[in-house]
Amino acid sequence: MNPLKAGDIAPKFSLPDQDGEQVNLTDFQGQRVLVYFYPKAMTPGCTVQACGLRDNMDEFKKAGVEVLGISTDKPEKLSRFAEKELLNFTLLSDENHEVSQQFGVWGEKTFMGKTYDGLHRISFLIDANGYVEKVFDDFKTSNHYDIVMAYLKSA
């Protein structure tokens, strides 16, 4: 597994959102986008992480940052997740983990002694020109928002 680094060009992906509509990274040309990868909708850690973003969406808007959450869940499950947690940002379905692989976040994981391939919880801030500005790979689900915001305020 080899995640993209700051300065790399972000893959020009197109994925279905929670309503089955195609969303392209190029739709956000000229804006900064936080692309955050998370393992599974409706699990405790991912819910904490998503709700932290939800509760602070005004701050992201003020900073001029769009938020896109990506997991390998089907759009129907993302729709349930968004409704249940009243999420106010876009969730994208990367069922075949093609985009996860392009970003370098799909790879071997170990959980409770089992090793398997899965999605690593890594976030990428994409700048207005489509380059990776910053990679966030060292955070807990509960402080993800704080770490991203601290960076946005200092940048």
KAPE-V353749 format. One line per field, one symbol per residue. ss: DSSP state (H for helix, E for strand, L for the rest). psi: psi as a letter, one per 30 degrees, with the letter a starting at -180 (. if undefined). A space follows every 10 residues. Layout:
BEGIN
ss=???
psi=???
END
This chain:
BEGIN
ss=LLLLLLLLEL LLLEEEELLL LEEEHHHHLL LEEEEEELLL LLLHHHHHHH HHHHHLHHHH HHLLEEEEEE ELLLHHHHHH HHHHLLLLLE EEELLLLHHH HHHLLEEEEE ELLEEEEEEL LLEEEELLLL EEEEEELLLL LLLHHHHHHH HHHHL
psi=kikllkflkk kilklkafgg kkkkeffgkf lkkjjkkkek kgleeeeeee eeeefgeeee eefhklkkkk lglleeeeee eeeeghkhlk kkjiegheee eefggkaklk khfkklkakk ikkkjklfgg ljekkjgill efgeeeeeee eeff.
END
